[in-house]
């Protein structure tokens, strides 16, 4: 639970409840828009999507103080005026300017896997924003850097306000249904693009994306026939009525369908994808629990009937959250639970009521309880508890004591001068870890902090370079006027050049420069610049005592798997060489009878980019490749023929590769995993040419299926090639097999110094 808590804290928020957000809404000409509806998304109440609403005044200004919203998280803000939408992220100073853009008419097509149109599909906007560079091949605009204000205005996908609160506030929810030809049309669709959900009783739910400025999706949406799970709940052989039964996706961790048993104890869960499920009782207020049932081998378009689900013995577990010192109940705090043989859905919250209590039903066994940190309250005792539930006896109430956090304002001074914006202050106290940034004048508000004891404080510059580290006693902090002084470091200018394989300059290439502090600091630095017409680039004002790594990429060129290293003290990089992506490979997709098959995707394994679809004559051409060996994979999921796959090892430049589809319908999930692992191992062994794409991508895919096998591949690599593989598999190892991370650390010692520091940092942070 400790590692999971650390990740949750990093993901769920870095500030306090009760923040006030403010800003202005303007039109495309920069003029203020009065009476626009503004919605702020509460990200820390996760995973629920909750919005708070207000309207702009006559000058287009708005203020919003949600009841539960973090102070420092870049909260999503959306705005609407008739015929116009806009969105932005509030910055660390809780401010956002929202630029409204117009709407236009969009339409699309929904079909089944046989290409037949589907009528009466419900189409509904789910997220605002779909930038072409995010969903298409364009790549991020080269004139926008990661630290620029323009990034806040980009049409990233942001949750669309839904539910009763949105309707009451007047927020529109564009929705329609498909006609007999499978077509749908929305007349007032945001030009920034959006993601839409597609639902139909007979099909598994799907989605489609309309990118910004587009009038339709890039291709028709295809829905698969829905699987159905049905069964009965009994108690001593007698039917149980009125019990909510739900299906939980084991891959996604969310509830995907629910139904209440009828008078015969029967339930039916429809609209399901073909994926592993757990079927059981996921309502914390349920009067009883069933023995959960794992379901594999679902078949699209068919009903899987489960054996009767019996009522299982269970006990009530009471949790109380009280304010330390006063004993007053604390409402609306969320708990994360780990129940015996009872996975908890990520999209079902467990919160304390007005009496500060949460009562849940658990089966006999060990129950884990974790009080999620919110920034108004800090836990004064252990936030992670375990209790043994015994059949026939409710355990004693579990009490968590919390105290109100405090926030201390101050100003950062660097080398005697006021700091600018975006210096980071990281602080760690018992049971919490957080970060705040400085404003333009170096001001900050440090918190949430405990009211006693001490905390560890680390100050870093805008690039993440550590300037100071110290232990601070809470009792020594001034209530106001805190001047926090830290030294600066010697700084240099780095430079280099990007060229192609003929030595010609590459203009407009993106160069990423990163480094690791030699002085033991734990923060890496990252800068991104663009090359001039001569291919030259430079990075100004970075710390001198750093070992640096530079990588380059440009449209139409292969991104090298390894960059150029620069030892501390040097300032000029060797040329970064990019390989043009001008090679192609082509061939034909055939069935077992040797007949051409149309509409089959063909991808290059280990690359994650170029692909093609076979034409009416079965032929395909994959473009945008570097020369060298590669592994092709073709596969379809034809309802009539069953899933069919084909692979082939070849060289770029080949025009006659034959991919003959063979039926593949494994009888169980274990066999599916075996086949997938075999294919990935084959791709790895075939991709031995160093001129080919980064093989670490293959290892990353393999780690999802076989973490130990992926780590073994890393162990077999020479020291100078091992770092990329370890970094590629690190996150997956942490999630699926954390014990293997320690083994991965043992493979780091032989790496070159820069890679050794980088990989160790990655693994340490994940641990």
QUIHUGI-V85550 format. One record per run of one state. SS is the DSSP state (H for helix, E for strand, - for the rest). FROM is the first residue (numbers start at 1). TO is the last residue. Records with the same first field share a line. If there is no record, write none. Layout:
SS->FROM-TO / FROM-TO
//
This chain:
-->1-1 / 13-20 / 27-31 / 33-36 / 43-49 / 56-60 / 65-75 / 82-83 / 90-94 / 100-100 / 112-116 / 118-121 / 129-131 / 136-149 / 154-157 / 160-162 / 170-174 / 178-182 / 191-193 / 201-202 / 211-220 / 223-224 / 226-226 / 236-237 / 240-243 / 250-254 / 261-265 / 273-276 / 281-288 / 291-292 / 296-302 / 306-308 / 313-314 / 324-328 / 330-333 / 340-341 / 343-350 / 352-356 / 363-364 / 372-373 / 375-376 / 380-383 / 391-392 / 394-397 / 405-405 / 415-416 / 419-423 / 430-431 / 438-442 / 450-453 / 461-465 / 477-481 / 487-490 / 501-504 / 506-509 / 518-523 / 531-535 / 544-545 / 554-556 / 559-563 / 567-571 / 573-575 / 581-582 / 591-595 / 597-600 / 605-610 / 614-618 / 626-628 / 639-641 / 652-656 / 661-661 / 664-668 / 687-695 / 706-706 / 717-718 / 737-738 / 746-752 / 767-767
H->2-12 / 132-135 / 150-153 / 163-169 / 474-476 / 669-686 / 696-705 / 707-716 / 719-736 / 739-745 / 753-766
E->21-26 / 32-32 / 37-42 / 50-55 / 61-64 / 76-81 / 84-89 / 95-99 / 101-111 / 117-117 / 122-128 / 158-159 / 175-177 / 183-190 / 194-200 / 203-210 / 221-222 / 225-225 / 227-235 / 238-239 / 244-249 / 255-260 / 266-272 / 277-280 / 289-290 / 293-295 / 303-305 / 309-312 / 315-323 / 329-329 / 334-339 / 342-342 / 351-351 / 357-362 / 365-371 / 374-374 / 377-379 / 384-390 / 393-393 / 398-404 / 406-414 / 417-418 / 424-429 / 432-437 / 443-449 / 454-460 / 466-473 / 482-486 / 491-500 / 505-505 / 510-517 / 524-530 / 536-543 / 546-553 / 557-558 / 564-566 / 572-572 / 576-580 / 583-590 / 596-596 / 601-604 / 611-613 / 619-625 / 629-638 / 642-651 / 657-660 / 662-663
//
